């Protein structure tokens, strides 16, 4: 299996498992559901979370560079190719040759 295809398959499996876990979580939150088996127990802990309301800050604070920190992130995403796109996989590389890029090191 190609690295890209395996990565896409793993991501799809993770998504399927996360969807199932969320459905099970919702079921466990229903009143009267048994929260203990012979091997496991579910503990429900209620907590409060504070969130900052950025919209309420005055523009002079929001636009002040001293309050901001910049960071870089590499996001890896996968998308399936449309039928017929396989031939264009290396498209311009055949004409121009490969482009060498220095590795990104944050």
N, C-alpha and C positions, 0 to 999 in steps of 0.2 A: 504494500500500500504506500502510496506517495505521502510524503510528510504533510503536505497541504491537505490532502484528503483525510488523513488520520486526525489532524488537528480539527478539521470541520466535523468529523464524526464524534470526537471527544466533546466538542462544544455542544453538539446536538444532544448527546447523552446527558451532559450536565444540565442542559435546559429541561430535558424530560424529567430528570430527577428533582430539580428545583420545583417544577410545576407539581409533581406528585407530593413533595414534602410540604408545599403550601396547602394543598388540598387536605393532607393529613392534619396539619396544624389547625386549619379551620374546623375540622371535625372534632379535634381534641378540645376546642374552646366551647363546644356546645354544652349546655347544661345537662347534667346527669350522665355524661360519658365516663366510663371507667378509665382511670388514669394509671392503672397498675396492672401488670401482667406477671407471669411467673419469673420473667427475666429482667423487666424494665419498669421504671416508674417515671411518669411525667410530672414535673414540678412547675406550677404556674406562679410566676413572680410578677407582681404588678409594680410598675415604677412610673415616675414622672420625669419628663424630660423638658428642659428649658431650651427654647430656640431663640436665636437673636433675630429681631425684626429690623433687618437692614433698611427696608423701605422708609422707616421712620427717621433715619439719620438725615441731618441737613446736608445739602450738596457740597458745602465746603469741607466736610469731613469725608464724604464718599470719594471726592476727587483729589484728596491730598495724597501724593505719592508715598509719603512716609508711613502710611498705614497699610500699604500693599506690599506683598512679597510675590515674586514671580518664580514659578517652578515649571519644569518641562516634564512631559509624560509621553511615552510611546504607547499607542493603543494598537493592538493587533486585532483585526476583525476578519471574518471570513464571509464570502458571498458566493453562492453557486453561480456557475457560468450558464448563460442562456444557451440553448441548443445552437450549435454552429459557431460558437465563440472559441471553441477549442483550437481552431486553426489560427486564430489571432493571438494566441497566448504569448508568442514571442514577437508578434507584429513588427515593430520598428527595429528590433534588435538585429534582425537578419540584414537590414540595409546599413545600419549605422555601427553595429558591433556593440558589445557590452559597455556600460558606463560604470566605472569604478567609483564607489562612494566610500568615504572614510566612515568607520563605525561611529555611531552616536553614543557618547558616554556622558550621561547627565552629571 
